[in-house]
Amino acid sequence: MPKIVDHDERRRALASAAAEAVARSGLDEVKLSDIARAAGVTTGALAHYFPDKDALLAAALEEICARLAERIDSVGTGLRLEDFADALPLDDAGRSAWRVWLAYWGRAPFSESLRAIHQQYYLEIETALSERFAAVSKTPRVVACAVIAAVDGVGTRATLEPDSWPPERQKAQLAALLGPLFASLKPKPA
């Protein structure tokens, strides 16, 4: 009996392997053979699921976006400042995701497809956070954007300077940036 393959799951696994390869080598240095090796497949198998390297690299970015969104969603509906630290590069998985995210940031201004992926991701996160802050702020979208900007800033510094930005420093800096904002949030009267 032939083996049944879940093609969506297989594409995601290949995209995940591409993200791992980008995290190790960077976008400019990664080769299809590196990705195939990381996935345990041939380059022909990659070509079966993706028309070219750019499509595979776009899928890797989408995979990282999905992982980051899952981390943010795992916070639940709480509005505790500490919960937002989960989106920072505090552990190996977070550092890897941030290396990939920043690798694509450098290329996105010059690539319509990568820029569109970034814009869609930010829109989804901004919308989800705005919904959370709607009960405690008259300007929930402004608050959501402030949270995103703070996390992006701390996460970028921690990714570029990992030895200087251990997890406790990242959390403390995020608290310094967002603490006054969170202290001003109050449930809206019913």
DANORCOR-V539306 format. One record per residue. PSI is psi in degrees with one decimal (NA if undefined). OMEGA is omega in whole degrees, 0 to 359 (999 if undefined). D_LAST is the distance of its C-alpha to the last C-alpha in whole Angstrom. Layout:
((PSI;OMEGA;D_LAST) (PSI;OMEGA;D_LAST))
This chain:
((134.0;181;62) (148.5;179;60) (133.0;179;58) (125.9;182;54) (129.5;173;52) (104.9;186;48) (-35.9;177;49) (-43.0;178;45) (-39.8;180;45) (-43.5;178;49) (-41.5;180;47) (-38.8;178;44) (-40.6;178;47) (-39.6;177;49) (-38.2;178;46) (-41.9;177;45) (-37.5;177;49) (-41.5;178;49) (-42.0;177;46) (-41.8;179;48) (-39.8;178;51) (-40.0;179;49) (-34.4;180;48) (-41.8;190;51) (-21.3;186;53) (162.5;183;51) (-40.8;185;50) (-25.8;184;54) (-18.4;185;56) (139.3;179;55) (155.7;177;57) (-36.4;179;57) (-34.4;176;59) (-43.4;181;57) (-44.7;179;54) (-42.5;179;56) (-45.2;180;58) (-33.5;181;54) (-12.3;182;53) (32.9;180;57) (178.4;175;58) (164.2;176;60) (-27.4;176;59) (-36.2;177;60) (-37.7;176;57) (-43.2;181;55) (-26.6;178;57) (-34.4;184;56) (-21.4;183;52) (132.9;184;52) (-26.6;179;54) (175.9;182;54) (-40.0;181;53) (-40.2;179;51) (-39.4;178;49) (-42.2;179;49) (-35.3;175;48) (-39.7;178;45) (-34.6;177;44) (-42.0;177;44) (-43.2;178;42) (-36.7;178;39) (-43.9;179;40) (-41.8;177;39) (-43.4;180;36) (-41.1;179;35) (-44.6;179;36) (-39.5;178;33) (-39.6;178;31) (-40.4;179;31) (-42.8;180;31) (-41.0;179;28) (-30.1;181;26) (-16.5;177;28) (-23.9;182;25) (-150.7;183;23) (6.4;180;19) (161.6;179;19) (31.1;177;19) (136.6;181;21) (-41.1;182;24) (-30.9;182;27) (-31.1;183;26) (-15.8;176;27) (-21.9;180;30) (-19.9;179;31) (-5.3;181;32) (163.2;178;34) (69.3;185;38) (-19.0;182;38) (-179.2;183;41) (-44.0;181;43) (-42.7;179;41) (-41.7;179;39) (-40.6;178;42) (-46.5;180;43) (-42.9;180;40) (-37.6;177;40) (-42.6;179;44) (-48.2;181;44) (-47.4;181;40) (-32.3;176;42) (-40.7;180;45) (-31.0;177;44) (-42.9;182;42) (-28.0;183;45) (-24.5;186;46) (-37.5;180;43) (-17.1;184;44) (4.7;182;47) (114.5;181;46) (-42.9;183;44) (-42.0;179;43) (-38.6;177;42) (-41.5;180;40) (-39.2;178;39) (-46.6;178;38) (-47.0;181;36) (-42.8;180;34) (-43.6;179;33) (-49.6;181;32) (-38.6;178;30) (-44.2;180;28) (-44.6;180;27) (-43.9;179;26) (-42.0;179;24) (-45.6;180;22) (-43.6;179;22) (-38.9;178;21) (-40.3;178;18) (-38.0;178;17) (-40.0;185;16) (-7.6;183;15) (-31.8;182;13) (-13.9;186;10) (3.2;183;11) (144.3;174;13) (-16.7;180;13) (65.7;185;17) (-33.3;181;17) (-36.8;177;20) (-42.9;179;21) (-44.2;179;20) (-44.1;180;22) (-35.0;177;25) (-41.6;178;25) (-46.4;180;25) (-45.4;181;28) (-40.3;179;30) (-45.9;179;30) (-43.7;178;31) (-43.6;182;34) (-50.0;180;35) (-43.7;180;35) (-38.6;178;36) (-48.7;179;39) (-44.3;182;41) (-31.1;179;41) (-40.2;181;42) (-26.3;182;45) (61.4;189;46) (-34.4;181;45) (-27.4;181;47) (-11.6;185;45) (68.0;175;42) (167.7;183;42) (-42.9;182;39) (-37.6;178;38) (-40.8;178;38) (-47.1;181;36) (-41.3;180;33) (-40.6;180;34) (-40.3;177;34) (-40.4;178;31) (-39.3;179;29) (-37.2;181;30) (-41.6;188;29) (-15.0;182;26) (-51.3;180;25) (-37.8;179;24) (-47.5;182;22) (-34.0;179;20) (-26.5;181;20) (-11.8;182;18) (130.7;180;15) (142.9;177;12) (136.5;177;9) (143.4;179;6) (145.3;181;4) (NA;999;0))
